[in-house]
Amino acid sequence: MAFRGKSDFAFILLLCSCAVPQSQNIVPAAEVTTDNVERRTTLDAIARDYVQLTLELGEQEAGYVDAYYGPPNWAVAAKTKPRDMRELGNDIVDLMLRLDALPKSEDALVEGRKRFLSAQLEAALTRHAMMQGEIFAFAKEAKGLFGVTPEFQPLASYDAALAKIEALVPGSGPLHERVEAYQERFTIPTGRLKTVFDAAIAECKRRTAEHIALPADENFKMEFVTGKSWSGYNYYQGNYQSLIQINTDLPIRISRAVDLGCHEGYPGHHVYNMLLEQRLTRERGWPEFSVYPLYSPQSLIAEGSANYGIDLAFPGEERLTFERDVLYPLAGLDPAAAADYFELQQALSDLKGARFVIAQAYLDKTISRDDALELIQKYQLVSRERAEQSLSFNDQYRSYVINYGLGQDMVKAWIEQQGDAPVWRWKAMEKLLSEPMLPEDLAH
């Protein structure tokens, strides 16, 4: 029996399967019929069972299912007829074996669909173990959940970026305090937040719609919230609608308006989910894309493309021009300072990788919480309060953090290999957002 590189968990669970009751998906030999065989051996059948499995795992862990817009009765069944964790583990393996048994298709998209389901099931198996208390090293967890093994530079490699920023924000006292004080000058007043974000998201949408055809009835609702470990979140509702939440626990700087407008909206999460619903769930009838498990390779594609989408929509100094001429006046900030602040933001982006090095060390317990907070302040150049928010994100989402930086780097490299002209990069982005793509596809 060939496992084709499947996780050790799959083998262990398979060995144990004879000792537990058969799952709802397993048909006892005495009951095998033509209908039952077809129900188990078609790709659509496996996809439907995968959706049901994912929804039931979502009942075991709040936040596991990030979005679902399939048949309502499937969600009801997950709540009213849940399998226990042992059954769910065995059924993940069962689905893997059923998927492996399918014949090869000449249709590249069908083969991509099979590979997508296989990777999602591998992630489900890893998360299933974590739900039961298993703790993995950061790199192994990232590989199991997101399909990539992160390789990070030592923190000392970011000292040159710190020296560059030191020259941009001269003065006395710790550099992170100087940078924080400087950035406070660019805080959007609370009463102007909605106006600024409305304008930023509208421009992100306009630029995206020039290159990607959006559903005519798509829309989103925006809310400002508190008490979160993240700065923004998109809750996709289905039917081309999203709820975008912006966290106001900490003051929001002018640079975050375009960041979050693109990342959460256009061409980020809102567009990604819409295209999957429109082109794969509705047009092709592929049910597996009606559910999005957060801890899966999908998230590296989602976060990486959402981050890269910022520079795609606002290349070069187009962002500076828009912020200076439109957003600064709306926020009541001095446009004359926009160029200097933009230069600082570009320099700070060179430190993004340090965030993931610190997260790995912290979660692998090679540094203490206090050490992590000090390192975040030093290498992310933020206040203690912002460092604590960053660390609380790591506590909650663990290795998920790699999807932002590593994901962005992988998406950028793949898209920019497709061509230099903006038209080709937007076409590549559209393909990435609307086909069953995996992190491993970005390496080719």
Secondary structure, DSSP 4 states (H G I P E B T S, - for coil): ---TT--HHHHHHHHHGGGSPPPTTPPPGGG--HHHHHHHHSHHHHHHHHHHHHHHHHHHSTTSEEEE-S-HHHHHHHHHSPPPHHHHHHHHHHHHHHHHTSPPPS-HHHHHHHHHHHHHHHHHHHHHHHHTT----HHHHHHHHHS-------GGGGHHHHHHHHHHS-SSS-HHHHHHHHHHTTBPPGGGHHHHHHHHHHHHHHHHHTTSPPPTT-EEEEEEE-S-SSSEEEEEEETTEEEEEEE-SSPPBTHHHHHHIIIIISSSHHHHHHHIIIIIIISS--GGGGEEESSSTHHHHHHHHHHHHHHHHS-TTHHHHHIIIIIHHHHT--GGGHHHHHHHHHHHGGGHHHHHHHHHHHHTTSS-HHHHHHHHHHHH---HHHHHHHHHHHHHHGGGGHHHHHHHHHHHHHHHHS-SSHHHHHHHHHHHHHS---GGGGG-
